């Protein structure tokens, strides 16, 4: 693999694992239990996909849909439900294991930056079989500003001392793409995790 790319940073939900729907379902179940409200599928795609749960809940407070007192109970319940669904549905993905092993053999560092919290991030990566293959994992608890701010991506670039021109970010959501582009790195946008494999990356950086 002949390329100037020294570092590849992966988003998590929608890139490495197909968990966007898991998060949406868990949040709506928690919202229904606490407040009787549910985010529509259209609203989810247009405004809520790819941002941290607490920011989603604050948006609902700003709309007058839930009260500020309901944020933490809903947040806590959502995390519980997310962990439940990960344990039930997440599976080992051999193509992701193969992809990361190939990149590391080529001397390319690999990192993950996600707007998820660390507990669910590490559980998803563990169940997928790839948690130990990453050189660095950054979650929304490791930054002051989550995506669409590029802080997390810039943090990874600084850690590896790699210029943006020698890095590649793989993203799916609009908020993630905004953060990736703002970092100055090379960017690939994908539709779902099924398209993220070593062949995709070789096509881009060969």
C-alpha positions in Angstrom: 0.0 0.0 0.0 2.0 3.0 -1.3 0.6 6.2 0.2 1.4 9.3 2.1 -1.4 8.5 4.5 0.0 7.8 8.0 -3.1 7.9 10.1 -6.7 6.8 9.5 -9.5 8.0 11.9 -12.8 6.2 12.0 -16.1 7.4 13.2 -18.0 4.7 15.2 -21.8 4.7 14.6 -22.6 4.2 10.9 -18.9 3.5 10.0 -17.6 0.7 12.2 -20.9 -0.5 13.7 -24.4 -0.2 12.5 -25.6 1.4 15.8 -27.4 4.6 14.7 -30.7 2.9 14.9 -29.8 1.4 18.3 -29.2 4.8 19.7 -32.4 6.2 18.1 -34.5 3.4 19.5 -32.9 3.6 23.0 -33.4 7.3 23.2 -37.1 7.1 22.0 -37.8 4.4 24.5 -36.3 6.5 27.3 -38.2 9.6 26.1 -41.5 7.7 26.0 -40.9 6.3 29.5 -40.0 9.7 31.0 -42.1 12.2 29.0 -44.3 10.4 26.6 -42.5 12.1 23.6 -40.8 10.5 20.6 -38.5 12.0 18.0 -39.8 11.3 14.5 -37.6 9.5 12.0 -37.6 12.7 9.8 -36.5 14.9 12.7 -33.8 12.4 13.6 -32.2 12.5 10.2 -32.5 16.2 9.7 -31.4 17.5 13.1 -30.5 14.8 15.7 -28.4 12.2 14.0 -24.7 12.2 14.9 -24.8 14.5 18.0 -24.4 13.5 21.7 -27.5 12.5 23.7 -27.3 15.5 26.1 -27.3 17.9 23.2 -30.3 16.2 21.7 -32.1 16.5 25.0 -31.2 20.1 25.4 -32.7 20.8 21.9 -35.9 19.2 23.1 -35.9 21.4 26.2 -35.4 24.5 24.0 -38.4 23.4 22.0 -40.4 23.1 25.1 -41.0 19.3 24.5 -39.4 18.2 27.8 -38.4 20.0 31.0 -34.8 20.6 32.0 -35.5 18.3 35.1 -36.1 15.4 32.7 -32.7 15.6 31.0 -30.7 13.5 33.4 -33.4 10.8 34.1 -33.9 10.4 30.3 -30.1 10.4 29.7 -29.4 7.8 32.3 -32.3 5.5 31.1 -31.1 5.9 27.5 -27.6 4.8 28.3 -29.0 1.7 30.1 -31.2 0.8 27.1 -28.2 1.4 24.7 -26.0 -1.0 26.7 -28.9 -3.6 26.6 -29.3 -3.4 22.9 -25.5 -3.5 22.2 -25.2 -6.7 24.2 -28.1 -8.2 22.3 -27.3 -7.1 18.8 -23.6 -6.3 18.3 -21.6 -9.0 16.6 -18.0 -9.7 15.7 -17.3 -8.2 12.2 -14.4 -10.1 10.6 -14.0 -7.6 7.7 -13.4 -4.9 10.3 -10.8 -7.0 12.1 -9.1 -7.8 8.7 -9.2 -4.1 7.7 -7.5 -2.8 10.8 -4.9 -5.6 10.9 -3.9 -4.9 7.3 -3.6 -1.2 8.0 -1.4 -1.7 11.1 0.8 -4.2 9.1 1.4 -1.4 6.6 2.5 0.9 9.5 -0.7 3.1 9.4 -1.9 4.3 12.8 -5.7 3.8 13.4 -7.9 5.8 15.8 -11.6 6.2 16.5 -13.4 9.4 17.4 -17.0 9.2 18.3 -19.8 11.4 19.8 -20.7 8.4 22.0 -19.7 8.0 25.6 -16.7 5.8 26.5 -18.7 3.0 28.1 -20.9 2.3 25.0 -18.0 3.0 22.6 -15.7 0.4 24.2 -18.5 -2.1 24.5 -19.4 -1.8 20.8 -15.8 -2.1 19.7 -15.3 -5.1 22.0 -18.3 -6.9 20.7 -17.2 -6.1 17.1 -13.8 -7.6 17.9 -11.7 -4.6 17.3 -11.2 -2.6 20.5 -7.6 -3.8 21.0 -6.6 -2.9 17.5 -7.0 0.9 17.9 -4.0 3.0 18.8 -6.3 5.7 20.2 -10.0 6.0 21.1 -11.6 9.5 21.6 -15.2 9.8 22.9 -17.4 12.8 23.6 -16.2 12.6 27.2 -12.6 13.4 26.1 -13.4 16.7 24.4 -15.0 20.0 25.4 -16.8 20.4 22.1 -18.2 17.3 20.3 -18.9 17.0 16.6 -19.6 19.1 14.5 -16.6 20.8 16.2 -13.3 19.2 14.9 -11.7 19.2 18.4 -11.6 15.4 18.7 -10.0 15.0 15.2 -7.5 17.7 15.9 -6.7 16.0 19.2 -5.9 12.7 17.4 -3.7 14.5 14.8 -1.8 16.2 17.6 -1.3 12.9 19.5 0.3 11.2 16.4 2.0 14.4 15.2 0.6 13.9 11.7 -0.4 16.8 9.5 -4.0 16.8 8.1 -2.7 16.1 4.6 -1.3 12.7 5.8 -4.5 11.7 7.5 -7.8 10.2 6.3 -11.1 10.4 8.2 -14.0 8.1 7.4 -17.5 9.5 8.4 -21.1 9.1 7.6 -23.3 11.7 9.2 -23.6 15.4 8.2 -22.3 16.5 11.7 -19.4 14.1 11.4 -18.6 15.3 7.9 -18.6 18.9 9.1 -16.1 18.1 11.8 -13.9 16.0 9.5 -13.7 18.6 6.8 -13.0 21.4 9.4 -10.0 19.4 10.6 -8.4 19.8 7.1 -7.9 16.0 6.7 -8.7 13.9 3.7 -12.3 12.6 4.1 -14.4 9.7 2.8 -18.1 9.7 3.4 -19.9 6.3 3.6 -23.5 5.4 3.7 -23.2 2.5 6.2 -20.7 0.2 7.9 -21.1 -2.5 5.2 -19.1 -0.4 2.7 -16.2 0.1 5.2 -13.5 -2.5 4.4 -9.9 -2.7 3.3 -10.9 -2.6 -0.3 -12.5 0.8 0.1 -9.4 2.2 1.8 -7.0 0.7 -0.8 -9.1 2.2 -3.5 -8.6 5.6 -2.0 -4.9 5.5 -0.9 -3.3 3.1 -3.3 
